[in-house]
Amino acid sequence: QVQLVESGGGLVQAGGSLRLSCAASGRGFSTYAMGWFRQAPRKEREFVAAINWSGGSTYYADSVKGRFTISRDNAKNTVYLQMNSLKPEDTAVYYCAADRRIYTKIPGTEERSYDYWGQGTQVTVSS
């Protein structure tokens, strides 16, 4: 079992930056692919970014490509989402998720690929 806790959300002006963190407790973090998803008001939860167990493969939604960067520190059991050039449409609750299949080379981009979820952190971008 893995518990995930997100932090780093907040209110920022358009064009600004935030870095989200997701701290994992429990065994196995370093073997799991990790993903970030987000859910805006009145919208479905959507994929944002994913990273494989080693950090060697990353994937991004087209809407954030070039602005967001996902990374991980397995020694600290933490995955990060660096968000730059934020836009009002990035406003959402951001969730991190873990895929318990070990050593997955290609991380999933769908919710069904992930088994453990955090509670989410609110990101609000003002115009």
A tleap script that builds the chain and sets N, CA, C and O, in Angstrom:
source leaprc.protein.ff14SB
mol = sequence {
  NGLN VAL GLN LEU VAL GLU SER GLY GLY GLY
  LEU VAL GLN ALA GLY GLY SER LEU ARG LEU
  SER CYS ALA ALA SER GLY ARG GLY PHE SER
  THR TYR ALA MET GLY TRP PHE ARG GLN ALA
  PRO ARG LYS GLU ARG GLU PHE VAL ALA ALA
  ILE ASN TRP SER GLY GLY SER THR TYR TYR
  ALA ASP SER VAL LYS GLY ARG PHE THR ILE
  SER ARG ASP ASN ALA LYS ASN THR VAL TYR
  LEU GLN MET ASN SER LEU LYS PRO GLU ASP
  THR ALA VAL TYR TYR CYS ALA ALA ASP ARG
  ARG ILE TYR THR LYS ILE PRO GLY THR GLU
  GLU ARG SER TYR ASP TYR TRP GLY GLN GLY
  THR GLN VAL THR VAL SER CSER
}
set mol.1.N position { 0.840 -1.187 0.000 }
set mol.1.CA position { 0.000 0.000 0.000 }
set mol.1.C position { 0.882 1.246 0.000 }
set mol.1.O position { 1.899 1.303 0.692 }
set mol.2.N position { 0.483 2.226 -0.775 }
set mol.2.CA position { 1.223 3.478 -0.886 }
set mol.2.C position { 0.279 4.623 -0.569 }
set mol.2.O position { -0.836 4.676 -1.088 }
set mol.3.N position { 0.715 5.526 0.270 }
set mol.3.CA position { -0.047 6.745 0.541 }
set mol.3.C position { 0.650 7.913 -0.144 }
set mol.3.O position { 1.874 8.035 -0.108 }
set mol.4.N position { -0.149 8.761 -0.765 }
set mol.4.CA position { 0.380 9.887 -1.524 }
set mol.4.C position { -0.177 11.188 -0.967 }
set mol.4.O position { -1.378 11.308 -0.720 }
set mol.5.N position { 0.708 12.163 -0.771 }
set mol.5.CA position { 0.280 13.462 -0.254 }
set mol.5.C position { 0.863 14.554 -1.133 }
set mol.5.O position { 2.081 14.702 -1.236 }
set mol.6.N position { -0.022 15.319 -1.769 }
set mol.6.CA position { 0.403 16.419 -2.619 }
set mol.6.C position { 0.558 17.701 -1.799 }
set mol.6.O position { -0.099 17.885 -0.774 }
set mol.7.N position { 1.436 18.575 -2.272 }
set mol.7.CA position { 1.603 19.894 -1.667 }
set mol.7.C position { 2.129 20.847 -2.726 }
set mol.7.O position { 2.547 20.431 -3.806 }
set mol.8.N position { 2.101 22.139 -2.399 }
set mol.8.CA position { 2.671 23.132 -3.292 }
set mol.8.C position { 1.671 23.926 -4.102 }
set mol.8.O position { 2.048 24.850 -4.823 }
set mol.9.N position { 0.396 23.575 -3.993 }
set mol.9.CA position { -0.608 24.336 -4.712 }
set mol.9.C position { -0.799 25.716 -4.111 }
set mol.9.O position { -0.266 26.031 -3.047 }
set mol.10.N position { -1.567 26.529 -4.811 }
set mol.10.CA position { -1.831 27.876 -4.315 }
set mol.10.C position { -2.393 28.767 -5.387 }
set mol.10.O position { -2.825 28.307 -6.444 }
set mol.11.N position { -2.380 30.069 -5.097 }
set mol.11.CA position { -2.879 31.079 -6.017 }
set mol.11.C position { -1.693 31.783 -6.668 }
set mol.11.O position { -0.770 32.223 -5.983 }
set mol.12.N position { -1.725 31.884 -7.980 }
set mol.12.CA position { -0.629 32.522 -8.713 }
set mol.12.C position { -1.212 33.298 -9.880 }
set mol.12.O position { -2.263 32.937 -10.408 }
set mol.13.N position { -0.537 34.354 -10.279 }
set mol.13.CA position { -0.985 35.124 -11.439 }
set mol.13.C position { -0.590 34.414 -12.729 }
set mol.13.O position { 0.357 33.629 -12.762 }
set mol.14.N position { -1.323 34.702 -13.766 }
set mol.14.CA position { -1.002 34.154 -15.081 }
set mol.14.C position { 0.441 34.509 -15.445 }
set mol.14.O position { 0.893 35.634 -15.230 }
set mol.15.N position { 1.143 33.535 -15.996 }
set mol.15.CA position { 2.546 33.717 -16.323 }
set mol.15.C position { 3.497 33.287 -15.230 }
set mol.15.O position { 4.703 33.185 -15.450 }
set mol.16.N position { 2.956 33.033 -14.051 }
set mol.16.CA position { 3.774 32.633 -12.924 }
set mol.16.C position { 4.079 31.147 -12.912 }
set mol.16.O position { 3.733 30.410 -13.836 }
set mol.17.N position { 4.740 30.726 -11.833 }
set mol.17.CA position { 5.178 29.333 -11.699 }
set mol.17.C position { 4.807 28.767 -10.338 }
set mol.17.O position { 4.675 29.495 -9.354 }
set mol.18.N position { 4.644 27.471 -10.308 }
set mol.18.CA position { 4.458 26.722 -9.071 }
set mol.18.C position { 5.159 25.380 -9.224 }
set mol.18.O position { 5.302 24.868 -10.333 }
set mol.19.N position { 5.595 24.816 -8.102 }
set mol.19.CA position { 6.108 23.461 -8.124 }
set mol.19.C position { 5.302 22.610 -7.149 }
set mol.19.O position { 5.271 22.872 -5.947 }
set mol.20.N position { 4.666 21.606 -7.684 }
set mol.20.CA position { 3.915 20.660 -6.870 }
set mol.20.C position { 4.833 19.511 -6.471 }
set mol.20.O position { 5.715 19.100 -7.224 }
set mol.21.N position { 4.599 19.014 -5.278 }
set mol.21.CA position { 5.314 17.843 -4.788 }
set mol.21.C position { 4.309 16.775 -4.396 }
set mol.21.O position { 3.192 17.076 -3.976 }
set mol.22.N position { 4.713 15.549 -4.535 }
set mol.22.CA position { 3.886 14.421 -4.107 }
set mol.22.C position { 4.797 13.472 -3.331 }
set mol.22.O position { 5.670 12.818 -3.901 }
set mol.23.N position { 4.575 13.412 -2.033 }
set mol.23.CA position { 5.391 12.558 -1.174 }
set mol.23.C position { 4.691 11.222 -0.975 }
set mol.23.O position { 3.501 11.167 -0.665 }
set mol.24.N position { 5.444 10.158 -1.157 }
set mol.24.CA position { 4.888 8.815 -1.029 }
set mol.24.C position { 5.425 8.128 0.209 }
set mol.24.O position { 6.612 8.224 0.520 }
set mol.25.N position { 4.555 7.442 0.906 }
set mol.25.CA position { 4.969 6.596 2.021 }
set mol.25.C position { 4.576 5.165 1.702 }
set mol.25.O position { 3.696 4.916 0.878 }
set mol.26.N position { 5.227 4.247 2.354 }
set mol.26.CA position { 5.002 2.855 2.009 }
set mol.26.C position { 6.095 2.360 1.078 }
set mol.26.O position { 6.912 3.133 0.577 }
set mol.27.N position { 6.090 1.073 0.863 }
set mol.27.CA position { 7.150 0.472 0.074 }
set mol.27.C position { 6.838 0.489 -1.418 }
set mol.27.O position { 5.676 0.465 -1.825 }
set mol.28.N position { 7.884 0.531 -2.214 }
set mol.28.CA position { 7.724 0.317 -3.636 }
set mol.28.C position { 7.774 1.543 -4.518 }
set mol.28.O position { 7.748 1.428 -5.743 }
set mol.29.N position { 7.846 2.725 -3.910 }
set mol.29.CA position { 7.774 3.942 -4.732 }
set mol.29.C position { 8.760 3.917 -5.881 }
set mol.29.O position { 8.402 4.248 -7.011 }
set mol.30.N position { 9.994 3.530 -5.612 }
set mol.30.CA position { 11.029 3.615 -6.638 }
set mol.30.C position { 10.796 2.669 -7.809 }
set mol.30.O position { 11.476 2.780 -8.830 }
set mol.31.N position { 9.859 1.753 -7.686 }
set mol.31.CA position { 9.565 0.813 -8.772 }
set mol.31.C position { 8.305 1.175 -9.545 }
set mol.31.O position { 7.972 0.517 -10.531 }
set mol.32.N position { 7.596 2.225 -9.103 }
set mol.32.CA position { 6.303 2.564 -9.684 }
set mol.32.C position { 6.396 3.726 -10.672 }
set mol.32.O position { 7.136 4.684 -10.450 }
set mol.33.N position { 5.640 3.631 -11.758 }
set mol.33.CA position { 5.399 4.804 -12.574 }
set mol.33.C position { 4.473 5.747 -11.806 }
set mol.33.O position { 3.629 5.310 -11.024 }
set mol.34.N position { 4.646 7.039 -12.042 }
set mol.34.CA position { 3.845 8.050 -11.355 }
set mol.34.C position { 3.216 8.997 -12.372 }
set mol.34.O position { 3.781 9.268 -13.431 }
set mol.35.N position { 2.049 9.485 -12.024 }
set mol.35.CA position { 1.361 10.412 -12.921 }
set mol.35.C position { 0.766 11.589 -12.165 }
set mol.35.O position { 0.507 11.524 -10.964 }
set mol.36.N position { 0.559 12.658 -12.906 }
set mol.36.CA position { -0.194 13.814 -12.410 }
set mol.36.C position { -1.436 13.971 -13.277 }
set mol.36.O position { -1.371 13.887 -14.503 }
set mol.37.N position { -2.555 14.197 -12.625 }
set mol.37.CA position { -3.821 14.468 -13.279 }
set mol.37.C position { -4.404 15.739 -12.674 }
set mol.37.O position { -3.952 16.209 -11.629 }
set mol.38.N position { -5.410 16.286 -13.340 }
set mol.38.CA position { -6.061 17.467 -12.790 }
set mol.38.C position { -7.548 17.447 -13.122 }
set mol.38.O position { -7.985 16.847 -14.104 }
set mol.39.N position { -8.300 18.119 -12.276 }
set mol.39.CA position { -9.735 18.227 -12.501 }
set mol.39.C position { -10.178 19.644 -12.240 }
set mol.39.O position { -10.092 20.152 -11.122 }
set mol.40.N position { -10.656 20.271 -13.298 }
set mol.40.CA position { -11.196 21.622 -13.208 }
set mol.40.C position { -12.678 21.551 -12.843 }
set mol.40.O position { -13.311 20.513 -13.035 }
set mol.41.N position { -13.236 22.642 -12.320 }
set mol.41.CA position { -14.664 22.640 -11.968 }
set mol.41.C position { -15.523 22.237 -13.165 }
set mol.41.O position { -15.358 22.740 -14.276 }
set mol.42.N position { -16.441 21.319 -12.900 }
set mol.42.CA position { -17.429 20.887 -13.904 }
set mol.42.C position { -16.782 20.178 -15.090 }
set mol.42.O position { -17.377 20.095 -16.165 }
set mol.43.N position { -15.580 19.674 -14.901 }
set mol.43.CA position { -14.924 18.937 -15.977 }
set mol.43.C position { -14.449 17.573 -15.472 }
set mol.43.O position { -14.327 17.345 -14.268 }
set mol.44.N position { -14.188 16.688 -16.410 }
set mol.44.CA position { -13.651 15.381 -16.068 }
set mol.44.C position { -12.178 15.525 -15.671 }
set mol.44.O position { -11.493 16.457 -16.092 }
set mol.45.N position { -11.719 14.592 -14.862 }
set mol.45.CA position { -10.299 14.572 -14.527 }
set mol.45.C position { -9.509 14.214 -15.773 }
set mol.45.O position { -9.912 13.340 -16.540 }
set mol.46.N position { -8.376 14.892 -15.978 }
set mol.46.CA position { -7.602 14.674 -17.190 }
set mol.46.C position { -6.132 14.450 -16.872 }
set mol.46.O position { -5.619 14.889 -15.843 }
set mol.47.N position { -5.486 13.766 -17.770 }
set mol.47.CA position { -4.059 13.483 -17.657 }
set mol.47.C position { -3.249 14.755 -17.854 }
set mol.47.O position { -3.578 15.595 -18.693 }
set mol.48.N position { -2.169 14.887 -17.057 }
set mol.48.CA position { -1.268 16.025 -17.205 }
set mol.48.C position { 0.132 15.558 -17.605 }
set mol.48.O position { 0.682 16.006 -18.611 }
set mol.49.N position { 0.702 14.653 -16.807 }
set mol.49.CA position { 2.074 14.210 -17.060 }
set mol.49.C position { 2.309 12.878 -16.365 }
set mol.49.O position { 1.615 12.535 -15.408 }
set mol.50.N position { 3.295 12.129 -16.855 }
set mol.50.CA position { 3.639 10.848 -16.251 }
set mol.50.C position { 5.126 10.597 -16.404 }
set mol.50.O position { 5.780 11.128 -17.302 }
set mol.51.N position { 5.644 9.772 -15.503 }
set mol.51.CA position { 7.074 9.458 -15.512 }
set mol.51.C position { 7.245 7.990 -15.121 }
set mol.51.O position { 6.549 7.487 -14.239 }
set mol.52.N position { 8.169 7.318 -15.783 }
set mol.52.CA position { 8.347 5.903 -15.450 }
set mol.52.C position { 9.176 5.767 -14.170 }
set mol.52.O position { 9.573 6.767 -13.572 }
set mol.53.N position { 9.430 4.532 -13.758 }
set mol.53.CA position { 10.025 4.285 -12.450 }
set mol.53.C position { 11.416 4.894 -12.306 }
set mol.53.O position { 11.803 5.318 -11.217 }
set mol.54.N position { 12.163 4.936 -13.399 }
set mol.54.CA position { 13.541 5.433 -13.323 }
set mol.54.C position { 13.657 6.914 -13.615 }
set mol.54.O position { 14.689 7.525 -13.340 }
set mol.55.N position { 12.609 7.494 -14.168 }
set mol.55.CA position { 12.681 8.879 -14.616 }
set mol.55.C position { 13.160 9.010 -16.040 }
set mol.55.O position { 13.300 10.122 -16.547 }
set mol.56.N position { 13.414 7.895 -16.693 }
set mol.56.CA position { 13.946 7.931 -18.040 }
set mol.56.C position { 12.926 8.203 -19.122 }
set mol.56.O position { 13.297 8.562 -20.240 }
set mol.57.N position { 11.661 8.044 -18.822 }
set mol.57.CA position { 10.597 8.312 -19.799 }
set mol.57.C position { 9.551 9.217 -19.172 }
set mol.57.O position { 9.076 8.976 -18.062 }
set mol.58.N position { 9.209 10.250 -19.898 }
set mol.58.CA position { 8.176 11.174 -19.430 }
set mol.58.C position { 7.185 11.444 -20.559 }
set mol.58.O position { 7.534 11.385 -21.737 }
set mol.59.N position { 5.960 11.737 -20.181 }
set mol.59.CA position { 4.905 12.016 -21.146 }
set mol.59.C position { 4.079 13.195 -20.639 }
set mol.59.O position { 3.908 13.385 -19.435 }
set mol.60.N position { 3.571 13.980 -21.587 }
set mol.60.CA position { 2.818 15.174 -21.230 }
set mol.60.C position { 1.573 15.298 -22.098 }
set mol.60.O position { 1.550 14.876 -23.254 }
set mol.61.N position { 0.556 15.881 -21.514 }
set mol.61.CA position { -0.595 16.288 -22.298 }
set mol.61.C position { -0.165 17.430 -23.219 }
set mol.61.O position { 0.707 18.226 -22.869 }
set mol.62.N position { -0.776 17.500 -24.379 }
set mol.62.CA position { -0.414 18.559 -25.328 }
set mol.62.C position { -0.610 19.949 -24.720 }
set mol.62.O position { 0.126 20.884 -25.035 }
set mol.63.N position { -1.597 20.072 -23.857 }
set mol.63.CA position { -1.924 21.380 -23.295 }
set mol.63.C position { -0.857 21.923 -22.347 }
set mol.63.O position { -0.839 23.120 -22.061 }
set mol.64.N position { 0.031 21.058 -21.858 }
set mol.64.CA position { 1.058 21.507 -20.911 }
set mol.64.C position { 2.468 21.310 -21.445 }
set mol.64.O position { 3.434 21.737 -20.813 }
set mol.65.N position { 2.593 20.676 -22.585 }
set mol.65.CA position { 3.915 20.391 -23.133 }
set mol.65.C position { 4.694 21.680 -23.339 }
set mol.65.O position { 4.176 22.649 -23.892 }
set mol.66.N position { 5.942 21.684 -22.890 }
set mol.66.CA position { 6.776 22.862 -23.009 }
set mol.66.C position { 6.652 23.826 -21.845 }
set mol.66.O position { 7.465 24.740 -21.709 }
set mol.67.N position { 5.647 23.635 -21.005 }
set mol.67.CA position { 5.455 24.514 -19.847 }
set mol.67.C position { 5.634 23.764 -18.528 }
set mol.67.O position { 6.117 24.337 -17.552 }
set mol.68.N position { 5.251 22.495 -18.495 }
set mol.68.CA position { 5.322 21.694 -17.269 }
set mol.68.C position { 6.446 20.661 -17.406 }
set mol.68.O position { 6.747 20.186 -18.501 }
set mol.69.N position { 7.053 20.332 -16.270 }
set mol.69.CA position { 8.077 19.303 -16.236 }
set mol.69.C position { 7.835 18.383 -15.044 }
set mol.69.O position { 7.721 18.835 -13.904 }
set mol.70.N position { 7.758 17.094 -15.327 }
set mol.70.CA position { 7.620 16.107 -14.261 }
set mol.70.C position { 8.998 15.514 -13.969 }
set mol.70.O position { 9.791 15.282 -14.881 }
set mol.71.N position { 9.268 15.275 -12.699 }
set mol.71.CA position { 10.536 14.673 -12.309 }
set mol.71.C position { 10.309 13.888 -11.024 }
set mol.71.O position { 9.253 13.987 -10.400 }
set mol.72.N position { 11.309 13.110 -10.639 }
set mol.72.CA position { 11.174 12.336 -9.409 }
set mol.72.C position { 12.520 12.197 -8.727 }
set mol.72.O position { 13.576 12.256 -9.358 }
set mol.73.N position { 12.447 12.013 -7.421 }
set mol.73.CA position { 13.637 11.742 -6.614 }
set mol.73.C position { 13.319 10.485 -5.815 }
set mol.73.O position { 12.632 10.546 -4.795 }
set mol.74.N position { 13.815 9.359 -6.278 }
set mol.74.CA position { 13.481 8.092 -5.621 }
set mol.74.C position { 14.086 7.987 -4.224 }
set mol.74.O position { 13.560 7.271 -3.371 }
set mol.75.N position { 15.169 8.685 -3.993 }
set mol.75.CA position { 15.769 8.670 -2.664 }
set mol.75.C position { 14.878 9.379 -1.640 }
set mol.75.O position { 14.928 9.085 -0.446 }
set mol.76.N position { 14.064 10.314 -2.128 }
set mol.76.CA position { 13.168 11.070 -1.252 }
set mol.76.C position { 11.717 10.614 -1.387 }
set mol.76.O position { 10.824 11.187 -0.764 }
set mol.77.N position { 11.483 9.588 -2.196 }
set mol.77.CA position { 10.112 9.094 -2.405 }
set mol.77.C position { 9.161 10.212 -2.821 }
set mol.77.O position { 8.037 10.307 -2.328 }
set mol.78.N position { 9.626 11.044 -3.725 }
set mol.78.CA position { 8.849 12.226 -4.107 }
set mol.78.C position { 8.851 12.409 -5.619 }
set mol.78.O position { 9.865 12.198 -6.285 }
set mol.79.N position { 7.708 12.801 -6.140 }
set mol.79.CA position { 7.583 13.183 -7.540 }
set mol.79.C position { 7.152 14.651 -7.576 }
set mol.79.O position { 6.401 15.117 -6.719 }
set mol.80.N position { 7.645 15.362 -8.583 }
set mol.80.CA position { 7.416 16.797 -8.688 }
set mol.80.C position { 6.733 17.144 -10.004 }
set mol.80.O position { 6.820 16.411 -10.989 }
set mol.81.N position { 6.057 18.275 -9.989 }
set mol.81.CA position { 5.525 18.850 -11.221 }
set mol.81.C position { 5.854 20.332 -11.201 }
set mol.81.O position { 5.240 21.114 -10.475 }
set mol.82.N position { 6.830 20.701 -12.011 }
set mol.82.CA position { 7.194 22.107 -12.162 }
set mol.82.C position { 6.291 22.720 -13.217 }
set mol.82.O position { 6.251 22.253 -14.355 }
set mol.83.N position { 5.574 23.754 -12.847 }
set mol.83.CA position { 4.610 24.375 -13.760 }
set mol.83.C position { 5.021 25.821 -14.006 }
set mol.83.O position { 5.038 26.638 -13.086 }
set mol.84.N position { 5.347 26.122 -15.241 }
set mol.84.CA position { 5.754 27.468 -15.639 }
set mol.84.C position { 4.745 28.048 -16.621 }
set mol.84.O position { 3.933 27.325 -17.197 }
set mol.85.N position { 4.809 29.358 -16.802 }
set mol.85.CA position { 3.925 30.046 -17.758 }
set mol.85.C position { 2.473 29.637 -17.540 }
set mol.85.O position { 1.763 29.294 -18.485 }
set mol.86.N position { 2.053 29.677 -16.311 }
set mol.86.CA position { 0.707 29.217 -15.976 }
set mol.86.C position { -0.359 30.094 -16.603 }
set mol.86.O position { -0.190 31.304 -16.759 }
set mol.87.N position { -1.459 29.451 -16.957 }
set mol.87.CA position { -2.599 30.109 -17.582 }
set mol.87.C position { -3.838 29.906 -16.724 }
set mol.87.O position { -3.899 28.957 -15.942 }
set mol.88.N position { -4.814 30.775 -16.858 }
set mol.88.CA position { -6.055 30.579 -16.080 }
set mol.88.C position { -6.687 29.212 -16.319 }
set mol.88.O position { -7.303 28.648 -15.415 }
set mol.89.N position { -6.539 28.680 -17.520 }
set mol.89.CA position { -7.128 27.363 -17.808 }
set mol.89.C position { -6.390 26.215 -17.126 }
set mol.89.O position { -6.833 25.069 -17.205 }
set mol.90.N position { -5.274 26.502 -16.459 }
set mol.90.CA position { -4.590 25.485 -15.659 }
set mol.90.C position { -5.207 25.346 -14.274 }
set mol.90.O position { -4.831 24.454 -13.513 }
set mol.91.N position { -6.137 26.209 -13.946 }
set mol.91.CA position { -6.799 26.151 -12.649 }
set mol.91.C position { -7.522 24.822 -12.488 }
set mol.91.O position { -8.350 24.444 -13.316 }
set mol.92.N position { -7.194 24.120 -11.408 }
set mol.92.CA position { -7.767 22.793 -11.174 }
set mol.92.C position { -7.248 22.254 -9.849 }
set mol.92.O position { -6.345 22.824 -9.237 }
set mol.93.N position { -7.833 21.155 -9.427 }
set mol.93.CA position { -7.244 20.353 -8.361 }
set mol.93.C position { -6.305 19.358 -9.034 }
set mol.93.O position { -6.692 18.650 -9.964 }
set mol.94.N position { -5.080 19.316 -8.555 }
set mol.94.CA position { -4.059 18.448 -9.138 }
set mol.94.C position { -3.845 17.238 -8.230 }
set mol.94.O position { -3.681 17.365 -7.016 }
set mol.95.N position { -3.851 16.063 -8.856 }
set mol.95.CA position { -3.696 14.806 -8.144 }
set mol.95.C position { -2.459 14.064 -8.640 }
set mol.95.O position { -2.168 14.054 -9.836 }
set mol.96.N position { -1.743 13.449 -7.717 }
set mol.96.CA position { -0.714 12.517 -8.156 }
set mol.96.C position { -1.231 11.098 -7.968 }
set mol.96.O position { -2.119 10.846 -7.154 }
set mol.97.N position { -0.669 10.193 -8.723 }
set mol.97.CA position { -1.125 8.818 -8.725 }
set mol.97.C position { 0.052 7.877 -8.967 }
set mol.97.O position { 1.032 8.240 -9.618 }
set mol.98.N position { -0.062 6.675 -8.438 }
set mol.98.CA position { 0.993 5.672 -8.574 }
set mol.98.C position { 0.440 4.415 -9.231 }
set mol.98.O position { -0.662 3.960 -8.924 }
set mol.99.N position { 1.234 3.871 -10.139 }
set mol.99.CA position { 0.910 2.612 -10.825 }
set mol.99.C position { 1.702 1.509 -10.139 }
set mol.99.O position { 2.931 1.520 -10.198 }
set mol.100.N position { 1.053 0.579 -9.504 }
set mol.100.CA position { 1.745 -0.421 -8.689 }
set mol.100.C position { 2.405 -1.535 -9.507 }
set mol.100.O position { 3.078 -2.392 -8.934 }
set mol.101.N position { 2.231 -1.544 -10.812 }
set mol.101.CA position { 2.984 -2.504 -11.632 }
set mol.101.C position { 4.444 -2.056 -11.642 }
set mol.101.O position { 4.765 -0.930 -12.022 }
set mol.102.N position { 5.313 -2.963 -11.216 }
set mol.102.CA position { 6.695 -2.526 -11.015 }
set mol.102.C position { 7.464 -2.450 -12.326 }
set mol.102.O position { 7.230 -3.223 -13.255 }
set mol.103.N position { 8.373 -1.512 -12.372 }
set mol.103.CA position { 9.311 -1.333 -13.480 }
set mol.103.C position { 8.633 -1.167 -14.843 }
set mol.103.O position { 9.137 -1.641 -15.862 }
set mol.104.N position { 7.507 -0.501 -14.844 }
set mol.104.CA position { 6.844 -0.207 -16.118 }
set mol.104.C position { 7.690 0.782 -16.913 }
set mol.104.O position { 8.032 1.855 -16.417 }
set mol.105.N position { 8.020 0.419 -18.133 }
set mol.105.CA position { 8.896 1.280 -18.941 }
set mol.105.C position { 8.138 2.489 -19.480 }
set mol.105.O position { 8.674 3.597 -19.532 }
set mol.106.N position { 6.884 2.265 -19.880 }
set mol.106.CA position { 6.094 3.343 -20.468 }
set mol.106.C position { 4.947 3.664 -19.518 }
set mol.106.O position { 4.039 2.846 -19.367 }
set mol.107.N position { 4.957 4.812 -18.882 }
set mol.107.CA position { 3.895 5.126 -17.916 }
set mol.107.C position { 2.566 5.376 -18.609 }
set mol.107.O position { 2.530 5.860 -19.740 }
set mol.108.N position { 1.477 5.049 -17.932 }
set mol.108.CA position { 0.162 5.213 -18.513 }
set mol.108.C position { -0.300 6.658 -18.519 }
set mol.108.O position { 0.160 7.474 -17.721 }
set mol.109.N position { -1.202 6.959 -19.414 }
set mol.109.CA position { -1.786 8.296 -19.507 }
set mol.109.C position { -3.273 8.282 -19.186 }
set mol.109.O position { -3.951 9.299 -19.333 }
set mol.110.N position { -3.778 7.148 -18.754 }
set mol.110.CA position { -5.191 7.029 -18.400 }
set mol.110.C position { -5.341 6.737 -16.909 }
set mol.110.O position { -4.468 6.130 -16.290 }
set mol.111.N position { -6.457 7.178 -16.351 }
set mol.111.CA position { -6.685 6.971 -14.919 }
set mol.111.C position { -6.646 5.496 -14.537 }
set mol.111.O position { -6.176 5.145 -13.455 }
set mol.112.N position { -7.135 4.643 -15.412 }
set mol.112.CA position { -7.240 3.225 -15.081 }
set mol.112.C position { -5.878 2.553 -14.939 }
set mol.112.O position { -5.790 1.423 -14.458 }
set mol.113.N position { -4.813 3.244 -15.357 }
set mol.113.CA position { -3.468 2.691 -15.207 }
set mol.113.C position { -2.937 2.828 -13.785 }
set mol.113.O position { -1.923 2.221 -13.440 }
set mol.114.N position { -3.610 3.614 -12.966 }
set mol.114.CA position { -3.098 3.971 -11.649 }
set mol.114.C position { -3.946 3.413 -10.528 }
set mol.114.O position { -5.174 3.373 -10.602 }
set mol.115.N position { -3.249 2.982 -9.482 }
set mol.115.CA position { -3.908 2.272 -8.390 }
set mol.115.C position { -4.041 3.097 -7.120 }
set mol.115.O position { -4.982 2.905 -6.350 }
set mol.116.N position { -3.111 4.011 -6.896 }
set mol.116.CA position { -3.105 4.809 -5.675 }
set mol.116.C position { -3.192 6.280 -6.050 }
set mol.116.O position { -2.572 6.738 -7.009 }
set mol.117.N position { -3.984 7.007 -5.262 }
set mol.117.CA position { -4.224 8.414 -5.550 }
set mol.117.C position { -4.077 9.261 -4.288 }
set mol.117.O position { -4.408 8.826 -3.185 }
set mol.118.N position { -3.575 10.474 -4.478 }
set mol.118.CA position { -3.553 11.428 -3.392 }
set mol.118.C position { -4.874 12.166 -3.287 }
set mol.118.O position { -5.799 11.928 -4.065 }
set mol.119.N position { -4.951 13.062 -2.317 }
set mol.119.CA position { -6.177 13.817 -2.075 }
set mol.119.C position { -6.279 15.057 -2.948 }
set mol.119.O position { -7.359 15.634 -3.082 }
set mol.120.N position { -5.189 15.465 -3.532 }
set mol.120.CA position { -5.220 16.605 -4.436 }
set mol.120.C position { -4.782 17.901 -3.778 }
set mol.120.O position { -4.871 18.063 -2.561 }
set mol.121.N position { -4.306 18.819 -4.608 }
set mol.121.CA position { -3.927 20.163 -4.158 }
set mol.121.C position { -4.471 21.171 -5.162 }
set mol.121.O position { -4.378 20.971 -6.373 }
set mol.122.N position { -5.031 22.243 -4.650 }
set mol.122.CA position { -5.691 23.234 -5.501 }
set mol.122.C position { -4.668 24.183 -6.113 }
set mol.122.O position { -3.806 24.721 -5.418 }
set mol.123.N position { -4.776 24.374 -7.405 }
set mol.123.CA position { -3.987 25.381 -8.118 }
set mol.123.C position { -4.963 26.356 -8.757 }
set mol.123.O position { -5.847 25.954 -9.514 }
set mol.124.N position { -4.800 27.635 -8.451 }
set mol.124.CA position { -5.653 28.674 -9.014 }
set mol.124.C position { -4.789 29.712 -9.699 }
set mol.124.O position { -3.889 30.287 -9.086 }
set mol.125.N position { -5.064 29.952 -10.975 }
set mol.125.CA position { -4.297 30.913 -11.750 }
set mol.125.C position { -5.213 32.074 -12.099 }
set mol.125.O position { -6.222 31.894 -12.781 }
set mol.126.N position { -4.865 33.244 -11.639 }
set mol.126.CA position { -5.682 34.421 -11.894 }
set mol.126.C position { -5.204 35.145 -13.149 }
set mol.126.O position { -4.019 35.141 -13.481 }
set mol.127.N position { -6.156 35.764 -13.833 }
set mol.127.CA position { -5.811 36.465 -15.085 }
set mol.127.C position { -5.444 37.917 -14.826 }
set mol.127.O position { -5.128 38.650 -15.763 }
savepdb mol mol.pdb
quit
